[in-house]
Amino acid sequence: MLRLHEYAYHRPGTLNEAVAFLREHPDAMPIAGGTDLMPNMKHRLFTPRHLVALKGVRELHGVWLADAEGNPVEDGSPAAAQVVIGACTTLTQVSRDPVVRRTMPSLAEAAGKVAGPQIRNQGTIGGNLCLDTRCTYYNQSLFWRQALGFCLKKDGDVCHVTRTGKKCVAAHSADTVPALITLGASMDLVSVEGTRTVGVDEFFVADGKWNTIRGRDELVARVRIPLPNPAVRTAYVKVRQRNSIDFPLLSIAAAAELAPDHTVRRISLVVSALGSRPRVVTGLDKVAVGHRLDEAAEAVAQQAFKQCHPLENLIVDPEWRRAMVPVYVRRALHEMTPARPLAA
Ligand SMILES: Cc1cc2nc3c(=O)[nH]c(=O)nc-3n(C[C@H](O)[C@H](O)[C@H](O)COP(=O)(O)OP(=O)(O)OC[C@H]3O[C@@H](n4cnc5c(N)ncnc54)[C@H](O)[C@@H]3O)c2cc1C
């Protein structure tokens, strides 16, 4: 049986109390749903002396529409400019929210494809954004890792994937992130110093050891997603071993704004679960803008294939995962292709 170490559990009532506690206690970690942190603690990947529970902080809950300044507005208001999601909103709530489902179906789909129903009822979008990277040589018990002499990400100095490199290549594995990036989302990071807003695409760095720019005493308070115009189509597709529960082996999100004749005005594609940060596929304007999605699908798929180079960081063969990139890009774009011309 894997046992937890001893720690103190704190329940702040406000965001200010939570960030003040984190500032005062360098050996404290935030916990939201605990669906990732608890297993990791059992594996002795983290051994914080204090846990700061976020679920009791009311201002971190909910999904609402807001105007450009962030003031809440009613659904249907012409001033609505963004969808705001509190960090402690559960993945089930995100996946079922009517505004999210209507205006950004890829995000609803991604949230609804995390793990299984029980974990989605407990796991939050903030925890998903801050999800630790994953690797075959890392997500193991202390005994297992010790037998191998540990690894670069935790307690060791060798990467068993690259064998030479000094940079950790554990995989970014959060489902909602690729969708959020294609939607141009940003997030509010709060500390005792105040709030800074960063793009979700800027939040991640290419080092699997600690792959975000979040300071130890900063909290994700909310995610802000610009309200897409009705001509934007989105999709999220995911490869996993068991469709009922598993982390992604490959994940792809796409968003495209289409003209009334169905040609692409703007397109964004993000591939993840391969390296330590989600990969924004570049050069798509040249191959897709001005073409219909079905005409451009093959060129977009090849562009993604060229830019994606998975390693042996997850259990499934990297060459097979690479071969699946164009297959799933085509599927995503096919899902987004409208059947009939859009109303002008
Ligand atoms: C069997 C299983 C299958 C899973 N499958 C998937 C999957 O398919 N896709 C996927 O994306 N995830 C998966 N997960 C991981 C996890 O359930 C989700 O990522 C979930 O969204 C994590 O949210 P949480 O609230 O439980 O995070 P927690 O476990 O509470 O926290 C995760 C990390 O984020 C930090 N944190 C949490 N909230 C905040 C915040 N507001 N500000 C700053 N830091 C914060 C914590 O300190 C911790 O480091 C799976 C987990 C299990 C056990």
The ligand as an SDF file (V2000), in Angstrom:
LIG
                    3D

 53 58  0  0  0  0  0  0  0  0999 V2000
   -6.5080    7.8630  -13.2190 C   0  0  0  0  0  0  0  0  0  0  0  0
   -6.2690    9.3040  -13.6230 C   0  0  0  0  0  0  0  0  0  0  0  0
   -6.4560    9.6520  -14.9270 C   0  0  0  0  0  0  0  0  0  0  0  0
   -6.2460   10.9800  -15.3280 C   0  0  0  0  0  0  0  0  0  0  0  0
   -6.4370   11.3050  -16.6360 N   0  0  0  0  0  0  0  0  0  0  0  0
   -6.2520   12.5850  -17.0420 C   0  0  0  0  0  0  0  0  0  0  0  0
   -6.4840   12.9350  -18.4100 C   0  0  0  0  0  0  0  0  0  0  0  0
   -6.8890   12.1240  -19.2240 O   0  0  0  0  0  0  0  0  0  0  0  0
   -6.2380   14.2210  -18.7810 N   0  0  0  0  0  0  0  0  0  0  0  0
   -5.8040   15.1720  -17.8920 C   0  0  0  0  0  0  0  0  0  0  0  0
   -5.6340   16.3350  -18.3060 O   0  0  0  0  0  0  0  0  0  0  0  0
   -5.6010   14.8630  -16.5880 N   0  0  0  0  0  0  0  0  0  0  0  0
   -5.8260   13.6090  -16.1330 C   0  0  0  0  0  0  0  0  0  0  0  0
   -5.6330   13.2830  -14.8120 N   0  0  0  0  0  0  0  0  0  0  0  0
   -5.0540   14.2890  -13.9010 C   0  0  0  0  0  0  0  0  0  0  0  0
   -6.0520   15.1490  -13.1210 C   0  0  0  0  0  0  0  0  0  0  0  0
   -7.1660   14.4080  -12.7170 O   0  0  0  0  0  0  0  0  0  0  0  0
   -6.5450   16.3690  -13.9060 C   0  0  0  0  0  0  0  0  0  0  0  0
   -5.4830   16.9650  -14.6070 O   0  0  0  0  0  0  0  0  0  0  0  0
   -7.2030   17.4190  -13.0170 C   0  0  0  0  0  0  0  0  0  0  0  0
   -7.6860   18.4860  -13.7970 O   0  0  0  0  0  0  0  0  0  0  0  0
   -6.2790   17.9800  -11.9530 C   0  0  0  0  0  0  0  0  0  0  0  0
   -7.0460   18.9240  -11.2100 O   0  0  0  0  0  0  0  0  0  0  0  0
   -7.0760   18.8820   -9.6200 P   0  0  0  0  0  0  0  0  0  0  0  0
   -7.9720   19.9940   -9.2050 O   0  0  0  0  0  0  0  0  0  0  0  0
   -7.4120   17.5430   -9.0990 O   0  0  0  0  0  0  0  0  0  0  0  0
   -5.5480   19.2280   -9.3290 O   0  0  0  0  0  0  0  0  0  0  0  0
   -4.6990   18.9260   -8.0120 P   0  0  0  0  0  0  0  0  0  0  0  0
   -4.3260   17.4910   -7.9800 O   0  0  0  0  0  0  0  0  0  0  0  0
   -5.3710   19.4940   -6.8130 O   0  0  0  0  0  0  0  0  0  0  0  0
   -3.4190   19.8190   -8.3280 O   0  0  0  0  0  0  0  0  0  0  0  0
   -2.5700   19.5280   -9.4100 C   0  0  0  0  0  0  0  0  0  0  0  0
   -1.3850   20.5040   -9.3550 C   0  0  0  0  0  0  0  0  0  0  0  0
   -1.8250   21.8330   -9.5850 O   0  0  0  0  0  0  0  0  0  0  0  0
   -1.5740   22.6790   -8.4550 C   0  0  0  0  0  0  0  0  0  0  0  0
   -2.7650   23.5230   -8.3670 N   0  0  0  0  0  0  0  0  0  0  0  0
   -4.0570   23.1310   -8.3020 C   0  0  0  0  0  0  0  0  0  0  0  0
   -4.8770   24.1990   -8.3860 N   0  0  0  0  0  0  0  0  0  0  0  0
   -4.0810   25.2840   -8.5050 C   0  0  0  0  0  0  0  0  0  0  0  0
   -4.3240   26.6830   -8.6470 C   0  0  0  0  0  0  0  0  0  0  0  0
   -5.5580   27.1930   -8.6890 N   0  0  0  0  0  0  0  0  0  0  0  0
   -3.2690   27.5240   -8.7280 N   0  0  0  0  0  0  0  0  0  0  0  0
   -2.0000   27.0260   -8.6960 C   0  0  0  0  0  0  0  0  0  0  0  0
   -1.7040   25.7260   -8.5820 N   0  0  0  0  0  0  0  0  0  0  0  0
   -2.7400   24.8690   -8.4920 C   0  0  0  0  0  0  0  0  0  0  0  0
   -1.3340   21.7290   -7.2910 C   0  0  0  0  0  0  0  0  0  0  0  0
   -0.4650   22.2920   -6.3360 O   0  0  0  0  0  0  0  0  0  0  0  0
   -0.7080   20.5350   -7.9920 C   0  0  0  0  0  0  0  0  0  0  0  0
    0.6600   20.8080   -8.2050 O   0  0  0  0  0  0  0  0  0  0  0  0
   -5.8590   11.9730  -14.3760 C   0  0  0  0  0  0  0  0  0  0  0  0
   -5.6900   11.5980  -13.0310 C   0  0  0  0  0  0  0  0  0  0  0  0
   -5.8940   10.2800  -12.6610 C   0  0  0  0  0  0  0  0  0  0  0  0
   -5.7220    9.9130  -11.2120 C   0  0  0  0  0  0  0  0  0  0  0  0
  1  2  1  0
  2  3  1  0
  2 52  2  0
  3  4  2  0
  4  5  1  0
  4 50  1  0
  5  6  2  0
  6  7  1  0
  6 13  1  0
  7  8  2  0
  7  9  1  0
  9 10  1  0
 10 11  2  0
 10 12  1  0
 12 13  2  0
 13 14  1  0
 14 15  1  0
 14 50  1  0
 15 16  1  0
 16 17  1  0
 16 18  1  0
 18 19  1  0
 18 20  1  0
 20 21  1  0
 20 22  1  0
 22 23  1  0
 23 24  1  0
 24 25  2  0
 24 26  1  0
 24 27  1  0
 27 28  1  0
 28 29  2  0
 28 30  1  0
 28 31  1  0
 31 32  1  0
 32 33  1  0
 33 34  1  0
 33 48  1  0
 34 35  1  0
 35 36  1  0
 35 46  1  0
 36 37  1  0
 36 45  1  0
 37 38  2  0
 38 39  1  0
 39 40  1  0
 39 45  2  0
 40 41  1  0
 40 42  2  0
 42 43  1  0
 43 44  2  0
 44 45  1  0
 46 47  1  0
 46 48  1  0
 48 49  1  0
 50 51  2  0
 51 52  1  0
 52 53  1  0
M  END
$$$$
